[in-house]
């Protein structure tokens, strides 16, 4: 693809709400794992729009599928049956080992649905006292009111108090704290991320996930696993929790699921999903045909054309390279993550290193003061992984 130069400027003051700290960097187009700015400079995209563009940029198959769908139908609403949506739901529930799906437009919406579903399920069982939610310290589940209520970061929470009451947080990977909390039998659900992404990419142990499942089911509490960042194949299996052999009651998905088209999904076992009846929940744009066509194409790439196998191989190569760099650079204290969701933790602030990476042409993400997160697209090639490792080596 030829590089283009575009020099358009906003006419007048920026009319967008200032809720993001945007870098003065504008991309005009992309191809595969690379983005190009308005000066024609190429960047290796190891952030993927925060884990969204798993098929890279301008994927020809996805582009054609979306173009074809846009030429037929974009949207007809959930007042009518949509066979394409039903096909997408069937493929998705099969991948999760669950039964029913509610489609929405984002991860936060998927988590909102999960919280409502859990309360409705307990209400239907006559457990009207089970209104509370249990979550983990360091958690991040979104910025809408319900999702924010089960997000632990006080800096995010405080300006919007009071949030949903009856939310309790326990330390991650602390079995005794989890056991003590669940013993009260006060919770509609326990919600957790198998790898806590926004706090610095902290995986929960396999034994902790197994215990969370057993304790939840033993106390009548639903287990909700937020796979918005980890799910869709990023960790080398469709769900990260599948590597621990854990089958939750509800799974939430979003980011990579339609290759860049907004989508969210709350996937549940039948008894739990059927607790929501007409009028209990809805989404005007949820399950729209463009998103479902994108999701079907993504799932076909993942399962039918070997992309999931590629994620595992690419993840192994990238992780080995990061661990080799850790032996060379003592500033790297830890390498964490799974598959193509990886981070290094430094003994210094990570922001200056991330700035050097940006200048060198590698997009990553500084978070939690000392961590650098990498979320490359699933289609990343070996030579691109090696190039990224070289750039990181130089920036350290």
N, C-alpha and C positions, 0 to 999 in steps of 0.2 A: 504494500500500500504506500503510495507516495505521501510524503510529509507535506502538510499544508501549513501556511502561515495565516493566522487570523488575528486581526488587531481591532476587534470590536470592544468598545468601552461602554459601561452603563451610562445612560444619559441622566446625569444628576445624582443626587444622594442615593445611597443603597436603601431600597424600600423593604428589605428583609428584616425580620425580627433578629436582633443581635444575640441569638442563643447559641451560636457557634463561633469558635475562634478560627476563622478561615485563614489559611495561608494565601498570600498573594500569588497564587499559581493557578493557571487556567489550562485545562487540557482540551484539546480540540478533537482528538480521535484516538482510537486504540486498535491494537491487533494482537491477538493472543495474550501473552503475559506482559505486553508493553503498552504504555501510554505515551502520547506525544503532546507537548505543550505548544503554545501559540508561537513560540520561536523555533519549533521543529525539534527541540531536544527530546530524546527518548528516555523513558524511565522504566525500569523493571518494577512491575507492580506486585509487590509482595504484601499488599494489604487487601487487595480485591474488594475495594469499596466496603471495608469492614466485614469481610467474609462473604460477600454477596456474589460477586462475578466469578463463580467457580469454574465456568467454562471459558474464562478469559473474555477478551473484548472482541466484538464483531465476529463471533463464532458463526461460520457460514450456515451450518445446519439450524442453529437456533434462530438466526436471522430469517431464514426462509420459512421456518415453521410459524414464527410470529407474523411475518408478512402475509402468509397464506391465511392465517386465522383472521387477521385484521381485514382482509378482503371479503370475509364471509360474515362473521358476527363478532362484535366486541363484547356485547353485554345485553342480557334480556331480563335480568333480575331473578331472584330466588323464588318468585311466584310461579315459575314454570320449571318443568323438568329439563335438565341439561345433560344429555348423555355424555358429553365430553367431561363434564365435572364428575359424573358418576364413575367414568373410567379412571380418572385421576385419583379419586377417592379409593377405588379398589386397589390400584397399584400402590398407593401410599400406605394403606392399612396392611397390605401384605408385607411391605418392607419393614414395617414396625412390629409385626406380630400382634396387631390389635384389630379392632372391629369397625369403629366408626370415626369419622373425621368431621370437624366443623372448620370451614375455610374462613379466613379473614385476610387482612392486608399487611400484617407486620408481626414481629415477635411479641411486642407489648400487648397487642390485641389477642394474640394466641394465649398469652398468660392470663389476661383478664378473663377470657372464656374458661380457662382451666379452673380459676378460683371460683367463678360462678357455678361451674359444673360440680365442683366438689361440695359446695354448700348445698346445692339443690339435691345432690345425691344423698347427703346426710339427712336433709329435711324429709325427703321421701321415705327414708328408713325410720322416721320418727325420732331421729337423733338431733332434735332441734337445739340442744345445748352445744353441739359441736360446731361452733361458729369460728373458732380461732384457726390461725395458720402458723405453722412452724417453719422457719427458714434458717439459713446458715449465715453466720458472720462472713464478711467479704463477698456476700452474694450481690448479683445484679440481675434484675428480671425485667427492667424497663422503666419508663418514666410516666406512664399514665397512672392514675391514682391507685388503682389496685396493685399494679405491678410495682410501683414505687413503695407501696406499703410493705412488701416482702423483700425489698432491697435494703441492704444493711447500711450503706454509706450515709452517715448522718448529715454530711454536707449536702447531699441530694435531697434528703428528707425534710430537714428543718424548715426551709422556707415555705413548705406546703402543709405544715401541720395545722390541724390534726388530720392524720391519715386514717386508714381503716384500723379500728381498735382490735385488740386481742391478737396481735402478732408478736411472736416470741422468737428470738434468735439464739442459736447455740453455736459453739465453736465448731468449725469443720473438722472432720476426722477425730472427733471426741465421742467415742461410743457411750461412755458413761453419762455425759451431758444429754445425749440424744435419748438414751434409755430413761433417764429421769424425767425428761419433758414429756415423752410419749406415754409414760405410765399414768399421767393425769387423765388420759382419755378425753381431753378437751378439744382436740384438733379435728377440723374437717380434713385437712391435708398437710402433709410435709412436702415442701417444694425445694428442690435443689438442682444445681448444675453439676454434672459429673466432672467437668473441668471449669473452674471458676475463672472466666476469661478476663473480665474488666479489672479484676484485682491483681492481675499479673500472671495469668495462666497457671493456676494451681490445681492439679488433678486430685480428686478424691481417691483414696485407696480402694482397691477391689473389695477388701474385707469390710470397709465402711459402707460401701454401696450395698453389699449383701446384707449387712446388719440393718441398714435403713429399711430395706424391703421387708425383712423378717419382723422387725419391731413395728413397722407401720401396719402390716397385715395382722399381726398379733394383737394390736390394740384398736382395730377398726378404723384406722387412719388411712386415707388414700395417699399413695405416693405419686407425686407429680415430678417428672424429670424434665427440666428445661434444657432442650437440646437445640436451642435456637442458633447458637454459635458452633456447637460441637456436632450437630446432626447433619444429615444429608450427605454423609460420607467423608466429612473433613478429617476425621480421626482414623480412617482406614476401614471402618465398618459403618453401616448406614446410621446406626445410633452408637454413640460412645458407650452407653450402658450395656450394649449387647456384648462387649468384650469382657464385661464382668458377669455375664449370664443373668443380668437383672431385668425383669419384665415389669415395668411400672403399670399403674392404673391409667395414667394419662401422660402423654408425651407432647411437648410443644416444639414446633419447628417453624423456621422462616428463612432466614438469610439466603442460602444458596439455592433454595428449592425450585425457583423458576429461572435461574440463570441471570437475574437482574431485574425481572419484573416483580413488583411488590406482591408478596403473598405471605400468609401465615396459616398455620394448621394446628389444630388441637385434636390429637388422635387419642382415642380412649377405648377401653374394653366396653363391650356392649352394654352391660348393666349400668355402667357409669354414664356413657354417652346418651343412653335413652332416658336419663333423668331430665334432660332438657327437652321440653315439649314446645309446640308452636306458641309463640309469644314470650317464651322465657329468654331468648337471646336471638340476635340477628346481626346481619352486616349487609348493607346495600351492595357493596362492591366485592364482598367475600366470595371466592370461587368464580370470579368473572372468567370468561372464556379465554381471554388472552393469557391470564396468569396460569390457568389450567393447561393450556396448550404448551406454555413454556415449561411447566412442571413435568408434564408427560415426556417432553423431549429430554429434559434433564435426567429423569429416571431411566429412560431408555439408554442414554449415554452411560449412565452409572452401572446399570445391571446387564444390559444386553450387548454393549460394545466395549466392555472391559475397563471403564474408567476407574471403577473402585479399586481394581487391582493396581492400576497406575498410581493412585493416591498412596497406597501402601508402600510401593517401591520408591516413589519420590520422597515420601516422608522419612523412610529409612535413610536415604542418601543425605537429605538435608540435616536430619538429627545427628548423623555421624559427623558431618562437616562441622556442625556447631560444637559438638563435643571435642573435636580435634582443635578447634579454635580456642576452646576453654583451656586446653592443655598449654597452648602457646601464650594466651593472654590471661594473666592472673586476675585481671579486673573482672573476668566472668566468674561469678560465684556459683552459678547454677544454670543448667539447661533443663527446661520443663516443657511438658506437653505431650502430644500424641499425633501421629500422622502428619498432616500439614497444618496443625495448630501448635506452634512452637514459640517459645520465648527464651531469651537469655536474661539472667538477673545479674546486675553489675554491682560493684562495690562503690559506685559513684552515680550521680544523677544520669539518667539515660537520655535526657532531652538533647544535650550537646552532641552526643554520638548520633542520635537520630537526625539532627540537623546536618551533620557531615554526610550521612547516608543520602539525604535528600539532595545535597549539592553534587554528590557523586552519581546520582541517577538511580537510587534504590528507594522505593517507598516502603516504609515500615511504620510502626506505631509505638511511641513512648507512652508508658502508663505506669501507675503505681510508683512513681518517683524513680525507681531504679530498673525497671523492666523494659525490654524491647520485644514487641510482639510481631510475629510474622504469620500472615495468612495468605500464602500464595495461591493462585488458581490451580485447580486440579489438573489442568492441561500443561502445567509447567514442565519444561524439558530439562534433562540432566545438565546440559551446558548452561542453561539459565540458572539453575541451582548453584552450579560451580561459580558462575559469574557473580551471583549475589554473595556467596561466601568470600570471594576475593574482595569485593567492595567493603564488606563488613570487616574483613581483616585489615584493610587499609584505614578504615575509619576508627578502628580501635587503637 
